[in-house]
């Protein structure tokens, strides 16, 4: 199935606010992982942990619901999902 009509999304985490509870990892382990510093980071499409603060990674369409739920449930309110094209946040604390 094609993803026509759906914008490409990317996700990033504000580690300064992350509580390290790991809820995002439970929802979407393909996208999020806790590092040894106890904070959550996003992973690249080839499963590599992106340890730069605020790094972004594409949201696979198949994982959109899980990533969206993560952003909704994140106690630190620090998961940001935005459109790649114009960087507008669509899920997360800065979404409308
Ligand atoms: S759900 Fe939010 S606060 Fe919890 S580990 Fe993930 S990013 Fe951090």
Boltz pocket constraint, residues with backbone or C-beta under 6 A from the ligand:
constraints:
  - pocket:
      binder: B
      contacts: [[A, 13], [A, 17], [A, 18], [A, 19], [A, 20], [A, 21], [A, 22], [A, 23], [A, 24], [A, 25], [A, 38], [A, 39], [A, 40], [A, 70], [A, 73], [A, 74], [A, 75], [A, 76], [A, 77], [A, 78], [A, 79]]
      max_distance: 6.0
